[in-house]
Amino acid sequence: MAWQRCYKLCRGLIEAGAPLPGPGEATVQGEDLEAWVLAQRLDWEQVLPVQQWMLEHMLHLTPAGPDERPPAPRTQADEWNANMAAVRQFHAREGHLQPPRKAVEIVDGVEHRIGLFLGNARRRADKLSDERRAELTDLGMRW
């Protein structure tokens, strides 16, 4: 029912000569049509063939191209590795792992809040894996 409602609202806009809502535009009758259109394009393979036909021929939508897909969400391991790169950079420059709580380190143009990261690591030391604890200990982490 939700799919049909959003489809009908989009089709009504097109029939009235209006474009489909773009990013940040208001909802229509409580439905975020921009998000719905994006979801249809990104999950094209999940849409039934008859729905694909309706989207293509009635709403003039096509599947999202590879360049339109959002980046894959970062895993916890990715986040850990990115923060550790920032911690290593800080350690190489300062020679210790005692930054202020609000310390920020920039690696490859991305800000990493290493003060917060290290404070959380200290507080949650008992929950860290042995490998992660050893990684920080090798850099001279004071637990």
Protein Blocks (a to p, Z undefined) as FASTA:
>chain_A
ZZmmmmmmmmmmmmnopacddehiaceehiafklmmmmmmmmmmmpcfklmmmmmmmnop
acddfklpccddddfklmmmmmmmmmmmmmmmnopacdcfklccdeehiacdfklmmmmm
mmmmmmpcfklmmmmmmnopaZZ
